């Protein structure tokens, strides 16, 4: 028997500096009601101590919060139960440097956001009222102090860069600010607090599976426990107990597959601590002192690293089947991660699946994500590349730091390893390439690669010990010398955005697996309204409006950012234009990159930067902070589908590529490539051919001469077996476009939009906000209609295309 009592309600918050003062003005200071799970910033916003840092320039007005020491307290009642003689206080997440006290007595000090704190309070709880208090120290101040002491011991210059205070506190690194997010370091009790009373208790459950050559899978389970009793495990569908480490032979296993390859079959393992040996599950259920359910899937996963004519491959293989990885990088979904709900996480992973993604990379500047995230990935068939949370920094690697890294990694690997979606462990994000490339200049470069021992020894050994079924790589990008050279390992290709600027240079990437590449754009209308709530029509503001520029953290220089878009699109008169043009330019950039990677013989995966945002921002995300699809998100459905049609424009010619990945059967049909007039939809040039494409094949199937076509008046269109591709022959800013007349009506299957002439990149919205469109940014190559998936009534429709804004006649 085990009893859990939530201690998430009734908390209060105060600053220790406030508590030390008797008065502020003429009012005595008081404790403020606090929310747990939560963060200091959230409570201060609720009590109007600070404004919302997501609004306008609000981030600047609350920087003082990070320098304060904050305290939480609450009281709770307790009455002892003789049948539950042991009491454990569990903090699932404390952010970060803190001391915990019970009834004024120091219980524990804690110093890691990623690892729970458990304290035995059996002898410390008293009958009746108890007071629990958590005192947090300022993480930036603690980090600066530790940095100064470490630098003095190491003889390092204080001006050394990329080795800042965040490296000395085990806390989500992005909270210190990144090139897409604000600096909101914060603190707080960010995950639930529970009092557990028990006589015996289970620890983490570890699962091992061995896939035999005869198809049988041997699944074994083990778990530690405290207290009396013995541990047994039951696998659903098999009513016999398994001792720790005893294999269960599953003779006809139902395998877990990524989405698009098969079912996501999950087996549930129920582990019990029993006072006596049960013969059946019903016996265990009756006599259990504690129980824990763990889900897993039966599958093999390998990372293939084989020498070939291009260098060395980097290819994932599931259940013996190599596949092309389609996906994105995942950052924490909010600047204050304790505020993210289970429902929101599920919706975000569903959106990734809607874009035909089969892999998400949990980036190293964030978190070991919530159980909700990995559960959603298990259920939806989305594989997870998991970085350990170290990113873009040097890290202390003395003995004390190595012990902390080991302790943290042991907890993380034990927790996450049962998830079948987990595909890879990676030691860090960009630390090695940062060292090799001497970021910030040679004069600020350290004498050695600080942190190497963590990534190349400590973490590697923990994964080898606790998760033998999964590959580990010490850094991303890695595998070559220098680490990001291409041809070997994975590559972060930033020579476009951070280098030559125009996205046509993606053609120069030789990535065997492109684990980061991206191009920035503005967010959608709802995010702008979230950012600028006091402006009646924020989209009417100037492109260079102060808050709009402030919510661009890309550090590119705003004029340069705007200039990238104006290479291809017209000059924006306001934020409405800028949002539309910048999103289309981002879409074009990602289209060019993904089609380059998928057409190549050497690349076996593309994880774009980035899927999501943590606040309303101009960034590389394809989903903005409100969950709205940018133009690129709609295009990714096509780019990441198994059958891809890709148009390559050359001088006076157009080629149609056919690519077929992640398919078990070939595709056959009539391939059509047309050049049409933008003014009236007439076919100017056309070619068709019956083709058959085998799985894994990529080749040119049609090649037409378009030299006689007027560039500004020509649209390319291709089709095969329900797939399609469209491209302008001219730069969008030079396209000659006719003014369309638009009609729309709602039917049972969606919103039908009709145009009397070709329309390019038609974006439709409802000014009432009642209609939600699941399709948008569509092109009609000739007069006709298109049906958009829609939810809700259509009442006040508006639209814009590359030609401009349009009135829509709703019929």
N, C-alpha and C positions, 0 to 999 in steps of 0.2 A: 504494500500500500504506500502511496506517495501522494502528497497534497501540495498544490502550488497556489500561492496567493500573489496576485499582481500587486505591485507597489508603484504603479504608474500614475496614480491620482494623488491630489492633495499636496503637490510640491509648491514650494515658494523659492524665490530667487532674489538675490541682492548682490551688490558689489561690496567687496570687503572694505573698499575705501569709503563707500557710503556708510557702512556700519561703524566705521571708526570715528565718523563725525557725529556730533550730537544733533546738529541742525544744518539744514540747507535753506538759506533765507530765513523764513520764520516758521517753516514746517518741519516737524520731525520726520526723519526717514523711516520708511516701512519696508517690509518684505513684499514683493510683488508675486501674485499667483503665477505659477510656471507650468508649462506643458512638458510632459515626459511621455514618449520620446520627443526630443526637440533640441533646440539650440538657443543660446542666449539671444541672438539677433531676433529670432521669431518672437520671443516674449517681449523684448523691448519695443518691437513694432506694435504688438497688440496693445501695449500700455502707452503708446505714442511718445516714448522716450526718444526714439529715432524714427525717421521716415523709412519707408520701404526702400532698401538699397537698389532694388530693380528699377525704380522710377527715376527718370531724369538723371541727375548727378548725385543721387542719394548715396551711392557707394562712398563718396568722399566724406559725407557727413557723419559716417559711423566708424571711421578708422580707429577712433579712440577706444571702441569696444574691445578690440583685440589686445589692447595694452593693459586692460583691467584684470584683476583677479575676481572671480565670480564664485558665489556659494549657493548651493541648493540645500533645502531642508524639508523634512516632512515628519509627521508623527504617525504611528500606527499602533493598533492594539494587537496583543499576542497573548494567547492562553496555551500553555503547554499540553501536549497530548502524549501520554505515556507510551502509546503504541507507535508514536513517531518521534523517537528519541533524538534524532539528528536534525539539525537545522542549518541550512546553507543559504546565504544571501548571494544572488546571482545578478550582476550587472552585465548585460549582454554587450553594451557598448558605452564606454566613457571617453569623452573627447576633451582633453587627453591627459595632461599632467595634473594629477589630483591626489588628495588624501581623503579617505572615507572614514567617518567616525560614527559610532553608535553610542548613544547616551553619553556623549562627550569623550568617549574612549577611542583612541586611534585604532582602527581595524586594519587598514592596509593603505599602502601607496600604490598608485597605478600610473602607467606611463606609456600606454599603447592603445591607440584608437581601434586597432584591428583585432584585438584579443579580448575576450570577456574577462571579467574579474569575478572569481568565486571565493567567498570567505565563509568558513565554518563559524557560525555564531551560536552553536549549541550551548556554550557556557556563558554567553554574553547577553542573550535576550533575557528580559525580565518580564514577569507576568504584568499585564496591564499595558500602559502607554510606553512606547519607545520612540526616541528621536533619532532619525537617520540624517546625516549631513555629509555633503560632498563639497570639498573646497578645491576649486580649480585655480591653477596658476596660469598666467598669460603664456601661451605657447610661443609667440614670437620672442618674448623676453627670455624665457628659459632657453630657447634655441640660440639666441645671441650669446648668452652667458656660456653655454656649453661650447659653442663655436670658438669663443675667445680662449677658453682653457685648452681645447684640443689643438688649436693653431699654435698656442705657446709650446705645448709638448712636442708637436711635430716640427716646430721651427718654420711655420708657414707665414707668408705675408698676409696681413689683414685685408689687402686689396684683392686677393684671389677671388675670381668670380666663378659662378656655377657651383659654389660650395657655401651656400647661404644658410640662414638659421633653420630653414625647413628640413635640411638634411639631418638635423640633430634631434628631431622629435618624430616619433613614428605615428604620423598623422597623414591624412589624405593631402597630398602635395598640392593639388590644384587649388585648395582653399587659400593658399598664399597668393593666388593670382596667376593667370596663364594668358596665352595670346588669344583666348576666346572667352575668358571668364574673369569675374571680379575678384578682388582681394577681400575675402570675408573669412578670416581665419577662424573666428568664433570659438566657442566651447560649449559643453553641455552634456547632458545624459541623453545620448542620441539613439539608444536602443532600449528595450524594456528592462524593467527591474522586477525581480521575482524572489519571493521567499519560498524555499522548498523545505518541507518537513517530510522525513522519511525514516525508515529503518535500514534500507539498502537502496543504492542508486546506481544506475548504469552510466558508464562513460560513453565516449564516441564509439560508433560501430564502424568497423573496417570490413570491406568486402574485397575478395579476390576472385577472379574468374580465369579459368584455364580453358581455352578452346582447343579440343583435341582434333586430331586429323580425321577421326571418324565422325565428326560433327557434334559430338557430345560436348556440353559445357559443364565443367565442374565449378560450382559456386561454393565458396567457403566464407564464413562470417566469424568475426571475433569482436569482443568488447571487454573492456575492463569494468570492474564494479567495486563500489565501496560497501562494506557491511557484510552481513551474513548472506547465505544462499548461494545458488549456482546459476550460471548464465546458460541459457539455451536460445536457439534461434529457429524460427519457422519461416519457410518460404511459401508464399501463397501458391495454392494448388498442390502442396506436398504436406500431408499431415503427419510428419514425424520430426522429432526434435533433433537439432544439430548442436553438438558441442562446439566450443570455440575451436576454429581451425579445421573442423570436420567437413570434407567436401560433400556436396550434394551433386550427383550426376543427373543432369537434365538431358534426357536422351533426344527429345524433339524440341529443342529450344526455339522460341520465337524471338528473332533478333530485333534489336533496336536499330533503326536506320535514320539518317538525316532526312529532312523533308525533301520530297521529290524522288526518293529512292525506295521507299517502303514505309511500313508502319513504325510508330514510335511505341513499341510494346514495353511496358514498364512492369517489373516484378517488385512486389513489396516484401521486404524482410521484416518480421516482427521479432524483436529481441526481448527476452524476459529475464529478470532475476526472480528465481523461484526458491521457496523454502525447501522444496523437495523436488526430486527428478520427475518431470511430467512425461507421460507416455504419449499424450495427444495435445493438440493445441488447446482444446477446451479445458484440460487440466491446468495448463499454464495460465490461461485467462483467469481461472478461478483463484489460483494461488499466487499470483504475481505480486511481488513487492515493488517492482518497477517495470516499465515496458517502454520501448522506443521503436518507432516505425521508420524504416529507411527504404527509399525507392531506388531502384537501379535498372539499367538496361543491359542486356547481353550483347556485346559487340566487341570487335577488335578495331584498333585504330593505330596506324603506323605513320611515321613521317619518313618518306623515301628520300634519301640523299645519295644519289648515284652519279658517278662521273659520266659525262656525255660530251657531245661535240660543242655544246654551248658553255660548259663549265661543270656545274654540279646541280642536280635537280633539287627542288624543294616542293614536294608533292604529298598531300595527305591521301591516305588509303583507308577506307572503312570496310570492314568485313571482307577484306581481300579485293576491294574494288577501288581503284584510283579515281579521284574526282577533281573537278575544277571548283575551287573555293570562291564563292561569290558572297561579298559581305561588306562590313564596315567596322570602324572603330567605335566603341561604346565608351562614353565618358559618364561620370556620375550625373544623374538626371536632374539634379538641383544643386545649387550652391550650398544648401543646407541639407545634406543627404538624409537626415532623420525624418524629413517631411515627405519623402517619397512613399506613396502608398502601393500596396500590392496590386490594386486595380490598374494604376498608372503603369507600373512595370510591365504587367501583362499586355496592356494595350501597345506599349512601345515595341515589345518583341513581336507582337502580331503585325505591327506595321512593317517591321523588318522582313517578316515572312511574306507580306503582301508585295514587297519589292523583289521577291525571289531570292532573298539572301539565305544562305545556308551556314554562315559563320559570322560571329561577332567577336571582335578582339576587345577584351576588357583591358583597357589601356593602363599603363603602369603609374600614371600620376593620380589615379583614383583610388578605388577600393577593391578589396575582395567583396564582390557584390552580395546582395541579400539572398537568402534562401528563395525568396519569391522569384528573383531573376533566374536562378539556375533551374528552379522547378518549371518556369515557363519555357525555358530553352529545352528542357527534357521533353516536355509535352508537345512542343511545336516543332521539334526536330532541328533546332538551330545549334550548331556546334559552337563551342566557346574556346577561343585562344585566351588563356589567362596569364597576364603579366603579374608578377609580384610587384607590389606598389613601391617601386623606386623609379624615378624618371628625371632625365635631363639634369643630372647633378652628380657631383662626387659625394661619397658617403664615408663616414668614419668606419674603419675596419680594424680597430683594436680588438682585444679579446672580449671586452665587455659588449661591444657592438655585435660581434659575431655570435655571442650567446643570445642576445636579443633577437637577432635575425633567425637563429635556429628555433628558438621558442615560438616565435610568431609563425614561421613556416610550418612547424609541426602541427600547430592548431589549424592553419588554413588547409593544408593538404589532407588532414584527417576529415575535415568538414566537407570538402568539395569532391574528394575522390570518388564517392559512390555515384556521382552524377554522370550518366552516359554522354551528356552533351559536352563534357569537358574533354577537349582534344589535345591541349598542349599547355605546358608550363613554360613561361619565359622569365628570365631573371630580372630584366629591367627594360626600360624604354630609352634608347639612344645614348646611354652612358658611355659605351665604348666608342661609338663614332664621334661623340662630343670630345673625348680625350684625343683620339687620333686626328681630328680635324682642328683641334685647338680653338674651340669656340671662344669668343670674346678676345681673341688675339693671343699671340705667344707670350706677351709680357704678363698676362694674367693666367698662365697655364701652370698647373702643378707639376712637381717633378715625377710623379707616378700616377697610375690609374687608381685613385682611391675608391675602394669598394670592390676591387677585383676578387678578393678572397670570398666575399659574400656570394657573388654571382657564379664564380667558376668552381667554388669548392662547397661552401656551406649549403646553398640551396640545391645544388646538383646532388649532393649526398642525401639530403632529406627526401627529395623526389625518388631517388633510386631505392631508398629504404622503404618508403611508405606508399609509393604509387608506381610500382614497377611496370604497369601496363601502359604508361603514358610517356611520350617523348618530353625532353627538356632541352631548351636552348638557353644559353647564358645571357643573351642580349638580343634586342631587335633595334635596328637591323644588324645582321651578323652573318658569319659564314665565309666572308671573304676578307682579303687584306688589301686596302682598308675595308672596314666593316660594311660600308654602304656602296661598294663599287659596282654591284650588279654582276650577273653571271654565276654567282654563288649565294646561297642562303636567301634571306628575304631582303627587300630594299624599301627604304622610305624615299620616294622620289619627290623632292622639293625643289628641284632645279627650275621648275616652272614658277610657282608662286614666290618662292624666296630667291629665285635666280633670274632667269631670262624673261619671266613675266608672261609671255604669250603661251597659251595652252597648246599650240601646235608643237611645242618642244617635248611633249610627252612621247612623241615618236622616237626619241633618243634613248628611252629607258630600256635597259636590258635585264629588268628584274625577272628572276626565276619565280618570285612570289612577291607581289607588290603589297606590302602590309601597311603602307601609308602613302597617300597622294590626295591632293585636294585643291579646291578652288573656292574662294569665299563669295558670299552674296548677302543681300539684305534678308531679314526675316519677313514673315507674312504680316498682313494687316492686324491681326489680333495681337501679335507680339509688339508691333509698334504702339498700339493703344495701351498695352500693358506698360510699356516703357514711358509713354507720354500721356498719362491719363487726364491731365488737366488741359489738354489741347483738344478742341472740339473736332477738328479734322487733321490729325497728325500727318496724314499722307500728303496734305497740301503744303507742308513745310519745305523749305529749301533743302537740297541734298546735303549741304554742309551745315545744317542746323547743329548747334553745339552738342545737344544730348545725343543726336544721331551719330555724330563723330565719336563721342565718348563711349558709345556702345559698340564701337569697333575697336577690339583689342589686338588686331592682327599685327600691329606695329609696322605695317608696311608703309605708312604714310598715306593719309586719306586721298590726296591727289593722285598718288600712284595707283591706289585701288580703283578710283574712278576712271583713271586712264586705261587700266586693263580692260574695263568694260567698253570704253569708247573706241577701242581698237576695232570692235565688231558691231556695236550697237549705237543708236543715236544718243546725243547728249540728253541727259535727264533734266527736265524742268523742275521737278519736285520729287518728294520721296515716293509718290505713287509710280512715277516713271522709273525711278531708280530701283524700286523693288522689282518691278517687272523686268527691266533690262538686265539687272545684275543676276537675277535668278535664271534667266535664259542663258546668260553667259556662263554661269556655273554649270548649267545643264550641258551646254555645248562642250565645255572643258572636260567634264566627267565622261561624256559620250565619247569624245576623242580618245581619252585615256583608256577607258574600258575596252573600246573596240580595238585599240592598238594591242592591248594585252591579250585579248581573246583571239585575235587573228594570228598572233605569234605562235611559233612552234616551241618557244622556250618557257613561257610563263604558265603557271598552273594555279594562280589565284590572285584576286584583287580585293583588298579590304580598304575601301575609300576612307578618307578622313573628312568628316566624321558623321555618325548617324544622327546624334542628338545634341541639344544644347542644355546648359544648366541655368541660363537666365536669358532674357530677351536681348539678343545681340546680333550684330553682323558677323557672321562666322562661316566656317566651312561646313556646318551641319546641313543635312538635307531634310531634317525635321527640325522646325524651330521650337522654341521653348514652350509654345502652346500646343505642340503636337501637329501643327499644320504641315502638310506636304509642300515643299518647295517644288519648283518646276522639275528639278533633277530627280526628285523622288518618284514622280510619275514615270519619267523616262527609264528609271532603273528596272522597272518591271520588264521592259523590253530588253535592256542591256544584259540582265542577269537571267533571262529565260534560257532554257536549254538550246533552242534554235534561235540564233542571232543572224539577222541580215545587216550587213555593214556596207555603207556606201563610201567609196574612196574616190575623191575628186582629184584628177590630175589635169595638166594643161590640155584643154580641148577634149578630154575623155572622162568617162565615169565608169567605175567598175563596181560590180556587185559581188561581195564576199558572202559566203555561207559558212557559218560556224555551228557545229553541233556538239555540245558537251553534256555530260551528266545524263546521257540517254542510253537505254539498252537496245533501242531499235532505230533504224535509219529513217530518213524522211525522203519522200519522193513526191514530185508534183511539178507544176508549171511555174518556173521562175520568170518573173516579169520585171523589166527595168524600163521606166519611161522618163522622158523629159517633157514636162507640161508647161504651158503658158500660165504665168501668175495672173494675168489680166482676165482670162476667160476659161482657163482649164483645158484648152486644146492640147492634144498630144502632138508634140513637136518631133520627137524621135522615140522609137520604141524597139525593144528586142525581147524575145521570149524563148524559152528552151525548157524541155522537160529534163529535170535533173534528179539524181539520186545521191543523197548525202549519208555517209556512214557515221556511226557514233565516233566522236573524236576527230572527225575530219574538219578541215578549214581550208577553203580554196576559193578562187575567183571563178564564178560560173557565167557571168555576163560582162561584156565590155562594149560600151557604145561611144560613138563619136558625137560630141555635143558642140563641136567648134563652130557650127553654123547657128547655134542658138544665141539669142541675146542674153547675156549673163544676168542682167538685172531683172529679166522677165522669166526666168526659168526655175522650175521646181523639179527636183528628182524624186521619183517615187518607185519603190520596189516592193514586191510581194512574193510569198511562197508559203503554201500550206498554213495560212492563217497568220503568219508573221509578216511584218512590214518594216519599212524604213523610209524616212523622208529627209531631204536636205535641200537647202537653197544653193543654187550655183553661185550666187553673189554673196558678199558680206551682208548680213541683215540690214545694216544701215543704208545699203545701196539698193535694196530690193524695190522694184516698182510694183506697188500694191494697189488694187482697186478697193473702193469703199463698198463694203457689203451691206445688204439689208438682211437683218437677222430676225427670225421668228423662233419661238420656243413653246413647247407644251409638255406637260407632265403626263406620263402614262404609267402603267403598272410596273414597267421595267426600268424607269428612270426619267431623265430629262432629255427630250429630243430638241436639238438645235439645228435649224435649217438656214443655209446661206445661199444667195443667188450667184456668188462668184467665189473663187478660191479664197480661203482665209488661213493665215499662218499664225500658229501659236495662239489660238483663241482661249482666253481665260475668262470664265464666267463666275459671277458671284451674285448673291442675293443680299440686297441692302438691308432687308429685315432681319437677316441672320437666321431665319428659320430653315433655309435649305442648306444641307450639307452635301457637297459633291465629292464623290470618290474617284472621279476622273476629271482631268482638266488639262489645260495647255495642249489642245488638240489642233491638228491641221487638216483642213479639207482641201484636197488637191484639185477639186472641181466643184461646181455648184452641186448642192445636195444636202444631206443631213447626217448627223452623228448622234448617237445615243450615249449620254453620260450617266453612269450610276449615281443615284441621288437618294437622299433621305430627307423627308420633310416637304412642305409645300413650296411652290415657286410663286412668289407674289411680286417682288420688286427686283427683277433681274437687271443686271448691268453686265457689260462685257468689254473687253479690250482685246485687240490683236496687235500684230506688228504694225498695222496700218494706223492704229489709234484707238480711242474709246468709242463705244457704240451703244446706241439704244437697242434694247431687245423688245420686240413686240410679243408679249405673252398671250397666247391664244388658247 
